[in-house]
């Protein structure tokens, strides 16, 4: 994945494989760059079932991990988080089922770990310490977070957290409203607690629980009323609109476009493309191709011995200079097919001067003819209007230098 794992240049997580590879460096900094759907991954093993713990920083940036399935010990995404921070992340429609303990989407918080501006939805089950958001908090903090997960366990079961242990364990400004079932130490928000819970609530109707080791129970209607959360920040953190509160960081998050390049081969010369060629005494060749997907092939030519240079249709080429040698066998002929234009700025030759103006132009050469009786002059005409060269056809017709002889006696 991209990035360096530092605070200023975190690793960028954008695929299921990236999410899996976080386990390769549990102390680095990570950022989610898009929603990630784990439907096709299968069983996901949490990052930490024990030592080493996740100690890094994971910023979800308001994106979500969807359809996470886990049945490993300490099932969930993070497992155990020690001293690290998880923020702005949603784990949505998870299915976490374990025969072991400490099952939850965001893990077991120790060593001052923080979960902030996060939420979870789905189903969580296991034996002991089963929580809708986190399992046990032992010297850690949950703030501005919530869970709607259905939670089922045996002992220490809570809609948000299974257990808070110690006076340094805290829950602030958070809530839950998922169904909670279990046998012992069960709570709508917290199953068992010796820690601190403030300004936090659970739904006594949807949870099926009228008691909790922390938090305040409210009816569904009260949970959907802003006045219930009188000390919460509805300017910067929360928003509510006749429903349960929502975190603003997840509102109107725009997904980046999915970029894929699969076997693309393009031979397109764009309209009005300039091509500069410097070899073979041809400079500043400007090709204006008017049709997309037009394939242009430019070949090296030799400017002697009657070689012909044919320009593609609808192409404009400006030839700056070309030198030829004396004699009609060395005259270079440039044939301009339909809609082509050739502008020759200069031509330098010896003892023979000619200018080709267009396809209808020709070169006329007068040379004396001698024998013992008659002195005459022959005219050699090159490139009359009916000259043409056809390539890649079933036949090629070429007519060069027809002539006639006028005899003067």
C-alpha positions as CSV (number, residue, x, y, z in Angstrom):
1,X,0.0,0.0,0.0
2,X,1.1,3.6,-0.5
3,X,2.6,5.7,2.2
4,X,5.3,5.4,4.8
5,X,3.3,4.6,7.9
6,X,4.3,7.8,9.7
7,X,2.0,10.5,11.1
8,X,2.7,12.9,8.3
9,X,2.7,10.1,5.6
10,X,0.4,7.3,6.8
11,X,-0.2,4.0,4.9
12,X,-3.2,4.4,2.7
13,X,-5.7,1.5,3.0
14,X,-8.0,1.1,0.0
15,X,-8.5,-2.6,-0.7
16,X,-9.3,-5.8,1.3
17,X,-5.7,-6.9,0.9
18,X,-4.5,-3.6,2.3
19,X,-6.8,-4.1,5.3
20,X,-5.4,-7.5,5.8
21,X,-1.8,-6.3,5.5
22,X,-2.2,-3.8,8.4
23,X,-1.2,-6.8,10.6
24,X,2.4,-6.6,9.2
25,X,3.1,-3.4,11.1
26,X,0.9,-2.9,14.1
27,X,2.6,0.2,15.3
28,X,2.2,2.3,12.1
29,X,-0.2,5.0,11.1
30,X,-3.0,4.2,8.7
31,X,-5.8,6.0,6.8
32,X,-8.8,4.6,5.0
33,X,-9.2,6.1,1.5
34,X,-12.6,4.5,0.5
35,X,-15.3,2.2,1.7
36,X,-14.0,-1.4,1.7
37,X,-16.4,-4.3,1.1
38,X,-15.1,-7.6,2.6
39,X,-17.9,-9.8,1.3
40,X,-15.6,-12.0,-0.8
41,X,-12.8,-12.2,1.8
42,X,-14.2,-15.0,4.0
43,X,-13.1,-15.3,7.6
44,X,-11.0,-12.4,8.7
45,X,-8.5,-13.0,11.5
46,X,-8.3,-10.0,13.9
47,X,-4.9,-8.2,14.1
48,X,-4.2,-9.2,17.6
49,X,-5.5,-12.0,19.7
50,X,-2.7,-11.3,22.2
51,X,0.9,-10.0,22.0
52,X,1.8,-8.1,19.9
53,X,-1.0,-5.6,20.3
54,X,-2.2,-3.0,17.8
55,X,-0.5,0.2,19.0
56,X,-0.8,2.4,15.9
57,X,-3.2,5.0,14.7
58,X,-6.1,4.1,12.3
59,X,-8.1,7.0,10.8
60,X,-11.2,5.9,8.9
61,X,-11.7,9.4,7.4
62,X,-15.5,8.9,7.5
63,X,-15.3,5.7,5.4
64,X,-16.6,2.2,6.3
65,X,-15.6,-1.4,6.3
66,X,-18.5,-3.4,5.1
67,X,-19.5,-7.1,5.6
68,X,-16.6,-8.1,7.8
69,X,-16.9,-11.7,8.8
70,X,-14.8,-13.1,11.7
71,X,-14.9,-16.3,13.8
72,X,-11.4,-16.2,15.2
73,X,-10.5,-15.8,18.9
74,X,-11.2,-12.2,19.9
75,X,-13.1,-12.0,16.6
76,X,-13.4,-8.6,15.1
77,X,-11.0,-6.2,13.3
78,X,-8.5,-5.1,15.8
79,X,-8.4,-7.7,18.5
80,X,-6.5,-5.9,21.3
81,X,-5.5,-2.2,21.1
82,X,-2.9,-0.9,23.4
83,X,-2.2,2.8,23.5
84,X,-3.3,3.3,19.9
85,X,-6.2,5.3,18.5
86,X,-9.0,4.4,16.2
87,X,-11.1,7.2,14.8
88,X,-13.7,8.2,12.2
89,X,-14.3,4.6,11.2
90,X,-17.6,2.6,10.6
91,X,-17.7,-1.2,10.7
92,X,-21.0,-1.9,9.0
93,X,-23.0,-5.2,8.7
94,X,-20.4,-7.2,10.5
95,X,-20.9,-10.9,11.4
96,X,-18.7,-11.8,14.3
97,X,-19.3,-15.2,15.8
98,X,-16.8,-16.8,18.1
99,X,-16.7,-19.7,20.6
100,X,-14.1,-17.7,22.5
101,X,-14.2,-14.5,24.5
102,X,-13.5,-10.8,23.8
103,X,-15.5,-10.5,20.7
104,X,-16.3,-7.1,19.3
105,X,-15.8,-4.9,16.1
106,X,-13.2,-2.6,17.6
107,X,-11.5,-4.8,20.2
108,X,-10.2,-4.9,23.7
109,X,-8.9,-1.5,24.8
110,X,-5.9,-1.3,27.2
111,X,-3.0,1.0,27.9
112,X,-4.8,4.3,27.2
113,X,-6.2,3.2,23.8
114,X,-8.9,5.4,22.4
115,X,-11.9,4.8,20.1
116,X,-13.4,8.1,18.9
117,X,-16.1,9.0,16.3
118,X,-16.7,5.4,15.4
119,X,-19.8,3.2,15.0
120,X,-20.8,-0.4,14.3
121,X,-23.8,-2.3,12.9
122,X,-24.4,-6.1,12.5
123,X,-24.2,-9.1,14.7
124,X,-21.7,-10.1,17.5
125,X,-21.7,-13.3,19.5
126,X,-19.4,-15.3,21.7
127,X,-18.9,-16.5,25.3
128,X,-17.6,-13.8,27.7
129,X,-16.8,-10.1,27.2
130,X,-19.0,-9.6,24.1
131,X,-19.7,-6.0,23.1
132,X,-21.5,-4.2,20.3
133,X,-18.5,-1.7,19.8
134,X,-15.7,-2.9,22.2
135,X,-15.3,-5.9,24.4
136,X,-13.5,-4.8,27.6
137,X,-12.0,-1.4,28.4
138,X,-9.1,-1.6,30.8
139,X,-7.5,1.9,31.0
140,X,-9.0,3.1,27.7
141,X,-11.6,5.5,26.4
142,X,-14.6,5.4,24.1
143,X,-15.9,8.8,23.1
144,X,-18.5,10.1,20.6
145,X,-19.3,6.6,19.3
146,X,-22.3,4.2,19.0
147,X,-23.4,0.7,18.1
148,X,-26.6,-0.8,16.7
149,X,-25.3,-4.3,16.7
150,X,-27.3,-7.3,18.0
151,X,-25.2,-8.8,20.8
152,X,-25.4,-12.2,22.2
153,X,-23.1,-13.8,24.8
154,X,-22.9,-15.8,28.1
155,X,-21.4,-13.4,30.6
156,X,-20.3,-9.7,30.4
157,X,-22.5,-8.7,27.5
158,X,-23.2,-5.0,26.6
159,X,-24.8,-3.1,23.8
160,X,-21.7,-0.8,23.5
161,X,-19.1,-2.3,25.9
162,X,-19.0,-5.7,27.6
163,X,-17.0,-4.5,30.6
164,X,-15.2,-1.4,32.0
165,X,-12.5,-2.4,34.4
166,X,-10.7,0.2,36.6
167,X,-11.2,3.9,37.3
168,X,-9.1,4.9,34.2
169,X,-11.7,3.2,31.9
170,X,-14.2,5.7,30.3
171,X,-17.2,6.1,28.0
172,X,-18.2,9.6,27.0
173,X,-21.1,10.9,24.8
174,X,-22.0,7.5,23.3
175,X,-25.0,5.3,22.9
176,X,-26.4,2.0,21.7
177,X,-29.8,0.6,20.7
178,X,-29.2,-3.0,19.5
179,X,-30.8,-6.1,21.0
180,X,-28.7,-7.5,23.9
181,X,-29.1,-11.1,25.2
182,X,-27.0,-13.2,27.7
183,X,-27.0,-15.0,31.0
184,X,-25.0,-12.9,33.5
185,X,-23.7,-9.3,33.8
186,X,-25.7,-8.0,30.9
187,X,-26.5,-4.4,30.2
188,X,-28.2,-2.3,27.6
189,X,-25.0,-0.2,27.3
190,X,-22.4,-1.8,29.6
191,X,-22.5,-5.3,31.0
192,X,-20.3,-4.8,34.1
193,X,-18.3,-1.7,35.1
194,X,-16.0,-0.2,37.7
195,X,-15.1,2.6,35.4
196,X,-16.8,5.9,34.4
197,X,-19.7,6.4,32.0
198,X,-21.1,9.9,31.4
199,X,-23.5,11.6,29.0
200,X,-24.2,8.2,27.4
201,X,-27.5,6.4,26.7
202,X,-29.1,3.1,25.5
203,X,-32.6,2.4,24.1
204,X,-34.5,0.4,26.8
205,X,-37.1,-0.8,24.2
206,X,-35.0,-2.0,21.3
207,X,-32.2,-3.4,23.5
208,X,-34.6,-5.6,25.5
209,X,-32.6,-4.4,28.6
210,X,-33.9,-2.1,31.3
211,X,-30.7,-2.0,33.2
212,X,-27.0,-1.3,32.5
213,X,-23.8,-1.0,34.5
214,X,-23.3,2.5,33.0
215,X,-25.3,5.1,31.1
216,X,-28.9,6.2,31.1
217,X,-31.8,4.3,29.7
218,X,-34.3,6.1,27.4
219,X,-37.3,5.2,25.3
220,X,-37.0,5.0,21.5
221,X,-38.8,8.3,21.1
222,X,-36.5,10.0,23.6
223,X,-33.4,8.5,21.9
224,X,-34.6,10.2,18.7
225,X,-35.0,13.6,20.4
226,X,-32.1,16.1,20.5
227,X,-33.0,17.3,24.0
228,X,-32.0,13.9,25.4
229,X,-28.4,14.7,24.5
230,X,-28.3,18.2,26.1
231,X,-24.5,18.3,26.6
232,X,-23.5,16.8,23.2
233,X,-21.9,18.8,20.4
234,X,-24.4,19.1,17.6
235,X,-22.4,21.8,15.9
236,X,-19.2,20.0,15.1
237,X,-19.6,16.3,16.0
238,X,-23.2,15.1,15.9
239,X,-26.4,15.7,13.9
240,X,-30.0,14.5,14.5
241,X,-33.2,14.6,12.4
242,X,-36.1,12.7,13.9
243,X,-33.9,9.6,14.3
244,X,-31.0,8.4,16.4
245,X,-28.0,10.8,16.4
246,X,-25.5,10.4,13.5
247,X,-21.8,11.4,13.4
248,X,-21.2,14.3,11.0
249,X,-17.9,12.8,9.8
250,X,-19.8,10.2,7.9
251,X,-22.3,12.6,6.3
252,X,-21.8,13.3,2.6
253,X,-18.5,11.5,2.3
254,X,-17.7,11.3,-1.4
255,X,-16.3,8.1,-2.6
256,X,-13.3,8.5,-4.9
257,X,-13.7,7.1,-8.4
258,X,-12.6,3.6,-8.9
259,X,-9.7,3.6,-11.3
260,X,-8.8,0.5,-13.3
261,X,-6.7,0.1,-16.4
262,X,-7.3,-3.2,-18.1
263,X,-5.5,-4.1,-21.4
264,X,-5.8,-0.7,-23.1
265,X,-4.0,-0.4,-26.4
266,X,-4.4,3.0,-28.1
267,X,-3.1,4.2,-31.4
268,X,-4.8,7.6,-31.4
269,X,-3.2,10.7,-32.9
270,X,-5.4,13.4,-31.5
271,X,-6.8,16.1,-33.6
272,X,-4.3,18.9,-34.3
273,X,-1.3,17.0,-32.9
274,X,2.1,18.4,-33.7
275,X,4.8,15.9,-34.5
276,X,8.4,17.2,-34.7
277,X,10.9,15.1,-36.7
278,X,14.5,16.2,-36.9
279,X,16.1,13.4,-38.9
280,X,16.7,13.2,-42.6
281,X,16.8,17.0,-43.2
282,X,13.1,17.3,-42.4
283,X,12.4,19.7,-39.6
284,X,9.2,21.0,-37.9
285,X,6.9,18.5,-39.4
286,X,3.4,19.5,-38.2
287,X,0.8,16.8,-38.6
288,X,-2.9,17.7,-38.1
289,X,-4.8,14.5,-38.0
290,X,-8.5,15.3,-38.2
291,X,-9.9,11.8,-37.5
292,X,-9.6,10.1,-34.1
293,X,-8.1,6.6,-34.1
294,X,-6.1,7.6,-37.1
295,X,-2.9,5.6,-37.5
296,X,0.1,7.5,-38.9
297,X,3.3,5.9,-39.9
298,X,6.3,8.1,-40.7
299,X,9.2,6.4,-42.4
300,X,12.8,7.6,-42.8
301,X,13.4,8.6,-46.4
302,X,16.5,9.1,-48.5
303,X,16.6,12.3,-50.5
304,X,18.1,10.9,-53.7
305,X,17.7,8.5,-56.6
306,X,14.0,9.2,-57.3
307,X,12.6,8.2,-53.9
308,X,9.0,9.2,-53.4
309,X,7.5,10.5,-50.1
310,X,3.7,10.1,-49.8
311,X,1.9,12.1,-47.2
312,X,-1.2,10.7,-45.5
313,X,-4.6,12.1,-46.4
314,X,-5.6,15.3,-44.6
315,X,-2.1,15.8,-43.3
316,X,-0.2,19.1,-43.6
317,X,3.5,18.9,-43.6
318,X,5.9,21.8,-43.8
319,X,9.3,20.7,-45.2
320,X,11.9,23.3,-44.5
321,X,14.7,22.3,-46.8
322,X,15.8,19.4,-49.1
323,X,18.8,19.1,-51.4
324,X,18.9,17.0,-54.7
325,X,21.5,16.2,-57.1
326,X,21.8,17.0,-60.8
327,X,20.0,14.8,-63.3
328,X,16.5,13.6,-63.6
329,X,17.4,10.2,-62.0
330,X,18.2,12.0,-58.8
331,X,15.2,14.3,-58.6
332,X,13.1,13.7,-55.5
333,X,9.4,13.7,-56.2
334,X,6.9,14.4,-53.5
335,X,3.4,13.2,-54.3
336,X,0.7,14.9,-52.4
337,X,-2.5,12.8,-52.3
338,X,-6.0,14.2,-51.8
339,X,-6.5,17.0,-49.3
340,X,-2.8,17.1,-48.5
341,X,-0.7,20.3,-48.6
342,X,3.1,20.5,-48.9
343,X,4.8,23.9,-48.4
344,X,8.4,23.9,-49.5
345,X,10.1,27.0,-48.2
346,X,13.4,26.4,-50.1
347,X,15.1,23.9,-52.4
348,X,18.8,23.9,-53.3
349,X,20.0,21.9,-56.3
350,X,22.8,22.2,-58.8
351,X,22.2,23.2,-62.5
352,X,18.5,22.3,-62.2
353,X,15.9,24.4,-60.4
354,X,12.4,23.3,-59.9
355,X,9.5,24.0,-57.5
356,X,6.7,21.6,-56.9
357,X,3.6,23.6,-56.2
358,X,0.8,21.0,-56.0
359,X,-0.3,17.6,-57.3
360,X,-0.9,19.2,-60.7
361,X,2.7,20.6,-60.9
362,X,5.5,19.1,-62.9
363,X,9.2,19.3,-63.5
364,X,10.2,20.0,-67.1
365,X,13.8,19.3,-68.1
366,X,15.2,20.3,-71.5
367,X,18.3,18.5,-72.7
368,X,20.0,18.5,-76.1
369,X,19.9,15.4,-78.4
370,X,22.7,14.9,-80.9
371,X,23.7,12.7,-83.7
372,X,25.7,13.3,-86.9
373,X,22.7,14.7,-88.7
374,X,20.1,16.0,-86.3
375,X,20.3,18.3,-83.3
376,X,17.2,18.2,-81.2
377,X,15.9,18.9,-77.7
378,X,14.0,16.4,-75.5
379,X,11.5,17.5,-72.8
380,X,11.2,15.3,-69.7
381,X,8.0,16.0,-67.7
382,X,7.8,14.8,-64.1
383,X,4.6,14.8,-62.0
384,X,1.9,15.7,-64.4
385,X,-1.6,15.9,-63.0
386,X,-2.4,12.3,-63.7
387,X,0.6,10.9,-61.9
388,X,-0.3,8.7,-59.0
389,X,1.2,6.0,-56.8
390,X,-1.1,3.4,-55.0
391,X,0.2,1.4,-52.1
392,X,-1.3,-1.6,-50.4
393,X,-3.8,-2.3,-53.2
394,X,-4.3,-5.3,-55.5
395,X,-2.3,-3.6,-58.2
396,X,0.0,-0.6,-58.4
397,X,0.1,1.7,-61.3
398,X,2.9,4.2,-61.7
399,X,3.6,6.5,-64.6
400,X,6.8,8.6,-64.4
401,X,8.3,11.2,-66.8
402,X,6.4,10.8,-70.0
403,X,8.2,12.8,-72.7
404,X,8.2,13.8,-76.3
405,X,11.0,15.0,-78.6
406,X,10.8,18.0,-80.9
407,X,13.4,17.9,-83.7
408,X,14.7,21.1,-85.1
409,X,16.5,21.0,-88.4
